[in-house]
Amino acid sequence: MRKIVAAVIFAVMLCTSCFASSREEVVDSGVLTYLGTTEAEFQGGLDDLRKALAPLIPEDESEWAEEDRLEGFIGSLAKTRRVVHFYDSLLAMQMALRSKKIDEIALPEAAGMYLIANNPNYDILFSLNMMPSTISFGFKRGNTGLQQAFNRAIASMKEDGTLANLERIYIRDMSMNDPMPVKFQEYKGARTIRVAVTGDLPPIDYIASDGTPTGYNTALLAQIGRRLQRNIRLISVDAGGRSAALASERADVVFWYRSTEGLKTPAKVKGRNLKGVMKDSLDGVILSDPYYEWDTDLIIGRAQ
């Protein structure tokens, strides 16, 4: 009888072990809210890509051609299910990471590096290369006159090197201290353009510790104000409230919307990509020409 009981216990333990080893690892990932899609739609696209990739991943990921990989991500996606959680602000996403409600957060490289430099408890888990993204100004649909005016200002700043210089000063060479506030020129009798800024992509969209918008966003907008001979007034919103600020006419312009039109997926799974669900603007929003771009996103977690 003892032998039978022992055999049953061993069998149960073996089955439990097999079940545990076969269970997939699940990681909770934080992402700043994409306004043109839902969390469920985004998750569906990610799961769909994962299913397509899983049978194609070799034991050694290095066997894949460079154009077939998103460095550090393809193998991880095949082995691990990432559950996406949208957050309307960077602060809320950081609080979720600190309280261990999520395991990691995804940010553009510049924002990720800034976050790590200011938070010794954060580490880079891996990078998503081959992830070209851009940001543009957003306007309420129908406001094509202001959209075209901003496009002309962006084009002139690209041509004369101002845009590259602002990027160097306020993003690439930025110290971790708050930069000096940027002064906006006042034009008597000129129209005031209300611009919503979030502070959720430092140092790209940056708000200083005292709550004052400064850095790249402010310097760029000050330049646009000069070129258009318009007054600029900044309004603070969080990333989740960008389109609402336009729809309610609280703001004329929103400082950034993301585009991932250049996103590449492995050649082996063409037709299965995330571009369809990585939409960051709504139907009522029109965008300027891009004024900042990056190739890499960082996945950040708590330091061990």
VEXKOL-863812 format. One record per atom (N, C-alpha, C): x, y, z; residue in three letters. Coordinates in pm, whole numbers, padded with zeros to 5 digits, always signed. Layout:
N
XYZALA ...
***
This chain:
304
+00083-00120+00000MET +00000+00000+00000MET +00087+00126+00000MET +00192+00123+00085ARG +00283+00238+00090ARG +00348+00262-00046ARG +00381+00152-00114LYS +00444+00165-00245LYS +00348+00231-00345LYS +00219+00192-00335ILE +00119+00250-00425ILE +00104+00399-00399ILE +00094+00437-00270VAL +00080+00578-00233VAL +00202+00657-00280VAL +00321+00602-00258ALA +00444+00669-00300ALA +00447+00689-00450ALA +00400+00587-00523ALA +00398+00596-00669ALA +00302+00705-00716ALA +00186+00712-00649VAL +00088+00815-00685VAL +00145+00954-00659VAL +00207+00971-00541ILE +00265+01101-00507ILE +00372+01140-00608ILE +00457+01044-00646PHE +00562+01071-00743PHE +00503+01112-00877PHE +00396+01041-00917ALA +00333+01073-01045ALA +00273+01213-01045ALA +00208+01247-00932VAL +00150+01381-00920VAL +00259+01487-00927VAL +00370+01461-00854MET +00481+01557-00854MET +00540+01572-00994MET +00551+01459-01066LEU +00607+01462-01201LEU +00516+01542-01295LEU +00385+01517-01284CYS +00291+01589-01370CYS +00290+01738-01339CYS +00297+01770-01208THR +00300+01910-01167THR +00423+01979-01222THR +00537+01906-01216SER +00663+01961-01267SER +00655+01984-01418SER +00596+01887-01487CYS +00582+01900-01633CYS +00493+02018-01668CYS +00383+02033-01591PHE +00291+02144-01617PHE +00359+02278-01594PHE +00435+02286-01482ALA +00503+02411-01449ALA +00605+02447-01555ALA +00679+02346-01604SER +00783+02376-01702SER +00724+02414-01836SER +00599+02368-01861SER +00539+02397-01990SER +00466+02530-01992SER +00439+02587-01872ARG +00370+02714-01867ARG +00458+02825-01923ARG +00397+02914-01999GLU +00473+03023-02056GLU +00500+03130-01952GLU +00612+03198-01969GLU +00643+03310-01882GLU +00561+03430-01927GLU +00506+03502-01831VAL +00426+03621-01861VAL +00492+03742-01798VAL +00511+03847-01877VAL +00572+03971-01829VAL +00473+04084-01852VAL +00452+04166-01750ASP +00364+04282-01762ASP +00445+04403-01806ASP +00405+04462-01919SER +00481+04572-01980SER +00399+04700-01983SER +00461+04810-01940GLY +00396+04940-01943GLY +00433+05019-02067GLY +00334+05083-02128VAL +00353+05165-02248VAL +00271+05292-02233VAL +00326+05406-02274LEU +00245+05528-02277LEU +00131+05509-02376LEU +00013+05552-02337THR -00109+05527-02414THR -00096+05566-02561THR -00131+05472-02648TYR -00146+05499-02791TYR -00292+05541-02813TYR -00313+05660-02864LEU -00448+05716-02869LEU -00534+05658-02980LEU -00472+05601-03083GLY -00550+05553-03197GLY -00582+05405-03193GLY -00558+05342-03078THR -00587+05200-03064THR -00624+05173-02920THR -00678+05056-02893THR -00710+05019-02756THR -00603+04925-02702THR -00600+04912-02573GLU -00506+04820-02510GLU -00529+04677-02562GLU -00658+04640-02579ALA -00690+04505-02627ALA -00643+04485-02771ALA -00661+04586-02857GLU -00616+04575-02996GLU -00464+04567-03003GLU -00397+04647-02922PHE -00251+04642-02918PHE -00204+04504-02873PHE -00268+04451-02769GLN -00232+04319-02719GLN -00256+04212-02825GLN -00366+04224-02897GLY -00395+04127-03001GLY -00289+04126-03109GLY -00242+04244-03149GLY -00136+04251-03250GLY -00007+04189-03201GLY +00026+04212-03075LEU +00148+04156-03018LEU +00139+04004-03009LEU +00023+03954-02964ASP +00004+03809-02954ASP +00007+03743-03092ASP -00051+03812-03190ASP -00053+03758-03326ASP +00088+03745-03381ASP +00170+03849-03358LEU +00309+03844-03402LEU +00384+03732-03331LEU +00357+03717-03203ARG +00426+03614-03125ARG +00394+03474-03179ARG +00268+03450-03208LYS +00229+03319-03262LYS +00298+03290-03394LYS +00311+03393-03477ALA +00375+03376-03606ALA +00524+03349-03591ALA +00584+03409-03489LEU +00728+03396-03470LEU +00769+03266-03403LEU +00689+03219-03310ALA +00729+03109-03222ALA +00787+02989-03296ALA +00721+02938-03401PRO +00777+02819-03467PRO +00898+02848-03556PRO +00929+02975-03576LEU +01037+03011-03666LEU +01168+03041-03595LEU +01164+03056-03463ILE +01283+03096-03389ILE +01378+02978-03372ILE +01500+02987-03423PRO +01598+02880-03401PRO +01650+02886-03258PRO +01715+02778-03214GLU +01773+02777-03080GLU +01869+02892-03061GLU +01949+02918-03163ASP +02046+03027-03158ASP +01992+03143-03240ASP +01947+03250-03171GLU +01885+03362-03241GLU +01982+03431-03336GLU +02112+03415-03311SER +02211+03480-03397SER +02208+03424-03539SER +02141+03309-03557GLU +02131+03252-03691GLU +02041+03337-03782GLU +01959+03420-03724TRP +01872+03504-03805TRP +01954+03613-03870TRP +01917+03647-03990ALA +01981+03760-04057ALA +01946+03889-03983ALA +02034+03987-03993GLU +02014+04112-03920GLU +01878+04175-03952GLU +01839+04171-04079GLU +01713+04233-04116GLU +01592+04155-04064GLU +01615+04034-04013ASP +01506+03954-03961ASP +01488+03967-03810ASP +01571+04048-03746ARG +01567+04054-03600ARG +01537+04195-03550ARG +01465+04201-03438LEU +01461+04320-03356LEU +01544+04282-03235LEU +01666+04334-03231GLU +01766+04285-03137GLU +01712+04272-02995GLU +01733+04155-02935GLY +01694+04131-02798GLY +01545+04107-02779GLY +01466+04113-02887PHE +01321+04110-02871PHE +01257+03986-02931PHE +01303+03946-03048ILE +01239+03835-03117ILE +01242+03708-03033ILE +01361+03671-02985GLY +01369+03551-02903GLY +01289+03564-02776GLY +01293+03682-02716SER +01220+03704-02592SER +01069+03695-02616SER +01023+03748-02728LEU +00880+03745-02759LEU +00833+03603-02783LEU +00918+03521-02844ALA +00879+03383-02870ALA +00867+03303-02741ALA +00953+03334-02643LYS +00955+03257-02519LYS +00865+03315-02411LYS +00830+03443-02423THR +00761+03513-02316THR +00640+03588-02371THR +00526+03576-02303ARG +00409+03655-02342ARG +00411+03787-02267ARG +00411+03896-02342ARG +00409+04028-02281ARG +00266+04080-02277ARG +00220+04113-02156VAL +00087+04168-02137VAL +00101+04319-02127VAL +00040+04390-02222VAL +00059+04534-02232VAL -00041+04609-02145VAL +00010+04711-02076HIS -00074+04799-01995HIS -00048+04943-02040HIS -00153+05013-02080PHE -00141+05154-02120PHE -00143+05244-01997PHE -00060+05348-02001TYR -00058+05448-01894TYR -00066+05586-01956TYR -00149+05672-01895ASP -00171+05805-01950ASP -00059+05902-01919ASP +00034+05866-01830SER +00146+05956-01800SER +00268+05873-01763SER +00385+05933-01779LEU +00509+05866-01741LEU +00514+05844-01591LEU +00464+05939-01513LEU +00466+05925-01367LEU +00385+05804-01324LEU +00265+05789-01379ALA +00182+05675-01343ALA +00249+05543-01381ALA +00317+05541-01496MET +00387+05420-01540MET +00504+05388-01447MET +00580+05491-01406GLN +00689+05469-01313GLN +00640+05419-01178GLN +00530+05473-01131MET +00475+05429-01003MET +00434+05282-01009MET +00379+05241-01123ALA +00341+05101-01141ALA +00464+05010-01140ALA +00574+05057-01202LEU +00697+04979-01202LEU +00755+04968-01061LEU +00757+05079-00989ARG +00812+05078-00854ARG +00732+04989-00760ARG +00600+04986-00777SER +00515+04904-00691SER +00501+04761-00741SER +00574+04728-00850LYS +00578+04595-00907LYS +00445+04549-00967LYS +00361+04645-01004LYS +00240+04611-01078LYS +00274+04570-01221LYS +00385+04624-01272ILE +00437+04584-01402ILE +00585+04551-01386ILE +00639+04479-01482ASP +00778+04433-01475ASP +00874+04520-01554ASP +00822+04596-01651GLU +00909+04672-01740GLU +00829+04783-01805GLU +00901+04883-01858ILE +00837+04989-01934ILE +00915+05012-02063ILE +00845+05059-02165ALA +00906+05085-02296ALA +00905+05235-02324ALA +01023+05288-02366LEU +01035+05430-02396LEU +01130+05450-02513LEU +01118+05563-02585PRO +01221+05597-02684PRO +01357+05605-02617PRO +01462+05580-02695GLU +01596+05570-02638GLU +01634+05693-02555GLU +01610+05815-02606ALA +01650+05935-02532ALA +01578+05944-02399ALA +01448+05915-02399ALA +01371+05921-02274ALA +01415+05811-02178ALA +01442+05692-02233GLY +01488+05583-02148GLY +01622+05611-02083GLY +01715+05666-02160MET +01847+05698-02105MET +01837+05807-01999MET +01750+05905-02023TYR +01729+06010-01924TYR +01673+05951-01794TYR +01577+05861-01808LEU +01514+05801-01690LEU +01615+05722-01608LEU +01698+05645-01675ILE +01798+05563-01605ILE +01902+05651-01537ILE +01944+05758-01604ALA +02044+05848-01546ALA +01994+05912-01418ALA +01863+05929-01408ASN +01806+05993-01290ASN +01749+05895-01188ASN +01755+05766-01220ASN +01699+05664-01131ASN +01794+05545-01123ASN +01880+05539-01023PRO +01977+05430-01013PRO +01913+05293-00992PRO +01784+05290-00960ASN +01715+05163-00939ASN +01662+05103-01069ASN +01689+05169-01183TYR +01643+05118-01312TYR +01760+05064-01393TYR +01731+04962-01473ASP +01829+04904-01565ASP +01767+04889-01703ASP +01852+04888-01807ILE +01806+04851-01942ILE +01799+04699-01949ILE +01682+04645-01979LEU +01667+04500-01995LEU +01712+04458-02134LEU +01667+04528-02235PHE +01717+04509-02371PHE +01667+04624-02457PHE +01720+04634-02577SER +01681+04741-02668SER +01605+04683-02786SER +01518+04766-02842LEU +01447+04729-02964LEU +01506+04810-03078LEU +01605+04755-03143ASN +01662+04820-03260ASN +01571+04798-03380ASN +01605+04864-03490MET +01522+04855-03612MET +01378+04897-03582MET +01362+04997-03494MET +01229+05046-03456MET +01218+05195-03489MET +01232+05234-03615PRO +01228+05376-03647PRO +01093+05439-03614PRO +01098+05548-03541SER +00977+05621-03504SER +01004+05770-03520SER +00897+05846-03537THR +00908+05991-03546THR +00801+06053-03458THR +00820+06183-03429ILE +00713+06257-03362ILE +00683+06383-03441ILE +00556+06422-03434SER +00507+06538-03508SER +00414+06619-03417SER +00391+06744-03455PHE +00288+06824-03389PHE +00151+06777-03435PHE +00052+06791-03346GLY -00085+06755-03381GLY -00176+06877-03379GLY -00272+06881-03474PHE -00366+06992-03485PHE -00506+06933-03502PHE -00606+07008-03464LYS -00743+06964-03486LYS -00771+06960-03635LYS -00840+06855-03679ARG -00870+06842-03821ARG -00941+06968-03873ARG -00895+07016-03987GLY -00949+07139-04045GLY -00859+07259-04024GLY -00767+07249-03926ASN -00678+07362-03899ASN -00553+07351-03986ASN -00575+07342-04116THR -00463+07321-04209THR -00374+07444-04222THR -00429+07563-04197GLY -00347+07683-04206GLY -00235+07681-04103GLY -00268+07646-03979LEU -00166+07638-03874LEU -00072+07521-03898LEU -00126+07411-03947GLN -00042+07295-03981GLN +00063+07332-04085GLN +00021+07401-04191GLN +00115+07440-04296GLN +00217+07542-04247GLN +00174+07633-04158ALA +00267+07731-04103ALA +00375+07662-04021ALA +00337+07563-03940PHE +00434+07487-03863PHE +00526+07408-03956PHE +00471+07352-04063ASN +00554+07278-04158ASN +00661+07367-04221ASN +00623+07491-04254ARG +00720+07583-04311ARG +00830+07615-04210ARG +00791+07634-04084ALA +00891+07662-03980ALA +00984+07543-03959ALA +00927+07422-03957ILE +01010+07302-03941ILE +01107+07288-04057ILE +01058+07309-04180ALA +01144+07297-04298ALA +01258+07399-04293ALA +01229+07521-04252SER +01334+07624-04248SER +01436+07591-04139SER +01392+07533-04027MET +01486+07497-03920MET +01572+07377-03959MET +01517+07288-04039LYS +01599+07177-04091LYS +01704+07231-04187LYS +01662+07323-04271GLU +01750+07374-04376GLU +01866+07455-04318GLU +01840+07536-04217ASP +01947+07623-04164ASP +02022+07561-04046ASP +01989+07437-04010GLY +02062+07367-03904GLY +02012+07393-03764GLY +01908+07475-03749THR +01858+07507-03615THR +01802+07383-03544THR +01729+07301-03618LEU +01668+07182-03558LEU +01775+07087-03505LEU +01879+07064-03584ALA +01987+06975-03541ALA +02060+07033-03420ALA +02077+07164-03417ASN +02146+07227-03306ASN +02065+07217-03177ASN +01934+07237-03185LEU +01848+07224-03067LEU +01850+07080-03015LEU +01848+06985-03108GLU +01854+06844-03068GLU +01985+06813-02997GLU +02094+06868-03048ARG +02224+06844-02984ARG +02228+06903-02842ARG +02184+07027-02829ILE +02193+07097-02700ILE +02100+07035-02597ILE +01975+07011-02635TYR +01873+06976-02537TYR +01845+06827-02524TYR +01897+06746-02617ILE +01873+06602-02608ILE +02004+06526-02597ILE +02089+06533-02700ARG +02210+06451-02700ARG +02311+06494-02593ARG +02329+06626-02577ASP +02430+06675-02482ASP +02370+06723-02351ASP +02245+06692-02327MET +02177+06746-02209MET +02235+06688-02081MET +02263+06775-01984SER +02302+06728-01851SER +02177+06683-01778SER +02195+06615-01667MET +02080+06566-01594MET +02019+06671-01501MET +02076+06792-01503ASN +02016+06903-01430ASN +01915+06973-01519ASN +01816+07038-01458ASP +01719+07112-01537ASP +01789+07220-01618ASP +01765+07228-01749PRO +01826+07335-01829PRO +01763+07469-01794PRO +01830+07575-01835MET +01777+07708-01809MET +01644+07727-01882MET +01549+07795-01818PRO +01421+07821-01885PRO +01442+07900-02014PRO +01356+07874-02110VAL +01362+07942-02239VAL +01262+08057-02237VAL +01305+08173-02280LYS +01216+08289-02280LYS +01146+08300-02415LYS +01014+08317-02409PHE +00936+08337-02530PHE +00926+08487-02560PHE +00945+08520-02687GLN +00932+08660-02729GLN +00784+08694-02742GLN +00749+08813-02697GLU +00610+08859-02706GLU +00593+08950-02827GLU +00487+08927-02903TYR +00457+09007-03021TYR +00324+09077-02998TYR +00330+09205-02975LYS +00211+09283-02942LYS +00108+09275-03055LYS -00013+09238-03017GLY -00122+09231-03114GLY -00125+09104-03196GLY -00024+09017-03180ALA -00019+08893-03258ALA -00106+08786-03194ALA -00149+08693-03275ARG -00229+08581-03225ARG -00146+08494-03131ARG -00211+08440-03029THR -00146+08348-02936THR -00180+08204-02974THR -00078+08121-02987ILE -00097+07979-03016ILE -00082+07902-02885ILE -00183+07828-02848ARG -00181+07750-02725ARG -00130+07609-02758ARG -00020+07571-02694VAL +00045+07443-02724VAL +00042+07353-02600VAL -00015+07235-02613ALA -00018+07139-02503ALA +00113+07060-02499ALA +00177+07059-02384VAL +00299+06980-02362VAL +00274+06885-02246VAL +00344+06771-02247THR +00314+06666-02149THR +00423+06644-02045THR +00548+06661-02083GLY +00657+06625-01992GLY +00676+06475-01980GLY +00606+06397-02063ASP +00610+06251-02051ASP +00718+06185-02137ASP +00793+06264-02213LEU +00905+06209-02291LEU +01032+06291-02267LEU +01075+06304-02141PRO +01198+06381-02119PRO +01317+06310-02181PRO +01413+06383-02237PRO +01423+06528-02246PRO +01364+06586-02374PRO +01285+06503-02449ILE +01222+06553-02572ILE +01108+06647-02534ILE +01012+06596-02461ASP +00904+06678-02406ASP +00932+06686-02257ASP +00975+06802-02211TYR +01041+06812-02081TYR +00977+06918-01994TYR +00947+06883-01869ILE +00899+06978-01771ILE +00991+06971-01651ILE +01044+07085-01608ALA +01142+07090-01501ALA +01080+07051-01367ALA +01166+07030-01268SER +01120+06984-01137SER +01025+07081-01069SER +01029+07210-01107ASP +00937+07308-01048ASP +00808+07320-01127ASP +00790+07234-01229GLY +00668+07234-01308GLY +00672+07322-01431GLY +00787+07385-01459THR +00799+07474-01573THR +00844+07398-01698THR +00770+07405-01808PRO +00819+07345-01933PRO +00949+07412-01976PRO +01047+07333-02011THR +01177+07388-02051THR +01243+07289-02145THR +01370+07311-02178GLY +01442+07216-02261GLY +01402+07218-02407GLY +01408+07101-02472TYR +01392+07091-02618TYR +01255+07140-02663TYR +01149+07095-02596ASN +01016+07136-02642ASN +00999+07287-02638ASN +01044+07349-02529THR +01028+07492-02514THR +01116+07569-02614THR +01240+07523-02630ALA +01332+07589-02724ALA +01280+07579-02868ALA +01228+07463-02904LEU +01174+07445-03039LEU +01053+07535-03062LEU +00963+07540-02964LEU +00844+07623-02978LEU +00877+07771-02979LEU +00979+07811-02903ALA +01022+07951-02906ALA +01071+07989-03044ALA +01144+07898-03109GLN +01191+07922-03246GLN +01074+07933-03343GLN +00976+07847-03327ILE +00859+07852-03417ILE +00784+07982-03397ILE +00769+08025-03270GLY +00703+08152-03243GLY +00772+08268-03312GLY +00906+08267-03310ARG +00982+08375-03375ARG +00960+08373-03527ARG +00963+08254-03584ARG +00952+08244-03730ARG +00811+08276-03779ARG +00712+08247-03696LEU +00574+08276-03735LEU +00528+08412-03685LEU +00611+08477-03600GLN +00573+08604-03538GLN +00442+08589-03462GLN +00434+08481-03385ARG +00316+08452-03302ARG +00359+08433-03158ARG +00268+08462-03067ASN +00292+08435-02925ASN +00260+08289-02895ASN +00340+08228-02809ILE +00321+08088-02771ILE +00285+08081-02623ILE +00177+08011-02592ARG +00141+07986-02452ARG +00134+07836-02430ARG +00206+07787-02329LEU +00213+07644-02303LEU +00107+07601-02202LEU +00047+07485-02231ILE -00055+07426-02145ILE -00009+07285-02111ILE -00014+07248-01986SER +00031+07115-01943SER -00084+07015-01947SER -00061+06903-02017VAL -00155+06790-02019VAL -00072+06663-02005VAL -00137+06550-01975ASP -00061+06425-01977ASP -00078+06358-02113ASP +00003+06255-02137ALA +00005+06192-02269ALA -00133+06139-02309ALA -00210+06092-02213GLY -00342+06039-02243GLY -00444+06144-02277GLY -00414+06271-02247GLY -00511+06378-02270GLY -00480+06465-02390GLY -00389+06420-02475ARG -00345+06504-02586ARG -00458+06539-02682ARG -00527+06438-02732SER -00632+06465-02830SER -00752+06534-02768SER -00778+06505-02641ALA -00889+06572-02572ALA -00864+06722-02563ALA -00738+06761-02546ALA -00704+06904-02540ALA -00735+06973-02672ALA -00716+06903-02784LEU -00750+06959-02915LEU -00901+06960-02937LEU -00966+06849-02905ALA -01110+06836-02930ALA -01190+06940-02851ALA -01144+06969-02729SER -01214+07066-02644SER -01174+07210-02676SER -01078+07225-02769GLU -01023+07355-02808GLU -00952+07424-02692GLU -00908+07344-02597ARG -00823+07398-02490ARG -00685+07434-02547ARG -00642+07358-02648ALA -00513+07380-02712ALA -00531+07385-02863ALA -00445+07462-02930ASP -00444+07466-03076ASP -00350+07362-03135ASP -00250+07328-03057VAL -00144+07237-03103VAL -00107+07145-02987VAL -00073+07021-03020VAL -00016+06929-02921VAL +00128+06902-02961VAL +00218+06906-02863PHE +00361+06900-02893PHE +00404+06772-02960PHE +00342+06655-02931TRP +00390+06536-03001TRP +00283+06428-03016TRP +00292+06363-03131TYR +00227+06236-03160TYR +00331+06146-03224TYR +00325+06018-03193ARG +00422+05923-03249ARG +00373+05863-03380ARG +00469+05827-03465SER +00439+05749-03585SER +00539+05635-03594SER +00491+05517-03626THR +00580+05401-03641THR +00566+05343-03782THR +00545+05431-03878GLU +00528+05386-04017GLU +00650+05312-04069GLU +00768+05344-04014GLY +00889+05279-04060GLY +00922+05150-03988GLY +00834+05105-03900LEU +00860+04983-03822LEU +00885+04864-03913LEU +00993+04791-03884LYS +01028+04672-03961LYS +00997+04547-03880LYS +00947+04446-03948THR +00927+04316-03883THR +01004+04212-03963THR +01037+04098-03902PRO +01117+03997-03971PRO +01059+03958-04106PRO +01147+03941-04203ALA +01103+03906-04338ALA +01024+03776-04338ALA +01057+03686-04245LYS +00989+03556-04242LYS +00842+03567-04201LYS +00803+03678-04142VAL +00665+03692-04098VAL +00602+03817-04157VAL +00634+03848-04282LYS +00575+03965-04346LYS +00422+03952-04345LYS +00360+04065-04324GLY +00215+04065-04314GLY +00169+04050-04171GLY +00259+04014-04080ARG +00226+04005-03938ARG +00310+04111-03867ARG +00261+04230-03850ASN +00340+04332-03783ASN +00252+04416-03692ASN +00315+04509-03621LEU +00244+04590-03522LEU +00201+04727-03574LEU +00238+04760-03698LYS +00207+04894-03747LYS +00057+04921-03744LYS -00021+04817-03770GLY -00166+04834-03774GLY -00227+04871-03641GLY -00158+04839-03530VAL -00215+04869-03399VAL -00132+04970-03321VAL -00022+05018-03378MET +00059+05119-03310MET +00021+05257-03365MET -00104+05294-03343LYS -00156+05422-03393LYS -00169+05519-03276LYS -00108+05636-03291ASP -00103+05728-03178ASP -00181+05856-03201ASP -00266+05862-03302SER -00349+05982-03319SER -00488+05938-03365SER -00586+06020-03334LEU -00725+05989-03365LEU -00766+06051-03498LEU -00884+06013-03546ASP -00931+06061-03675ASP -00947+06213-03680ASP -00971+06275-03565GLY -00992+06419-03563GLY -00864+06499-03555GLY -00749+06433-03573VAL -00619+06500-03559VAL -00542+06492-03690VAL -00481+06603-03729ILE -00389+06604-03843ILE -00250+06637-03789ILE -00146+06589-03859LEU -00010+06599-03808LEU +00078+06686-03896LEU +00177+06748-03831SER +00280+06821-03905SER +00380+06723-03963SER +00473+06776-04041ASP +00588+06696-04080ASP +00667+06659-03954ASP +00735+06544-03953PRO +00811+06505-03833PRO +00925+06603-03805PRO +00957+06620-03677TYR +01069+06708-03639TYR +01169+06638-03549TYR +01142+06513-03509TYR +01239+06437-03431TYR +01218+06289-03462TYR +01327+06213-03472GLU +01314+06070-03501GLU +01417+05991-03422GLU +01388+05863-03403TRP +01482+05772-03334TRP +01465+05632-03390TRP +01566+05548-03370ASP +01566+05413-03425ASP +01548+05305-03318ASP +01565+05342-03192THR +01571+05241-03086THR +01479+05278-02970THR +01402+05180-02923ASP +01329+05192-02798ASP +01403+05110-02692ASP +01392+05151-02568LEU +01454+05078-02458LEU +01345+05015-02371LEU +01371+04891-02329ILE +01286+04824-02233ILE +01357+04832-02098ILE +01294+04896-02001ILE +01355+04928-01872ILE +01284+04854-01761ILE +01363+04801-01666GLY +01307+04734-01550GLY +01378+04775-01424GLY +01335+04720-01314ARG +01399+04750-01185ARG +01534+04680-01176ARG +01633+04749-01120ALA +01766+04690-01102ALA +01757+04575-01003ALA +01833+04469-01032GLN +01834+04352-00943GLN +01929+04374-00826GLN 
***
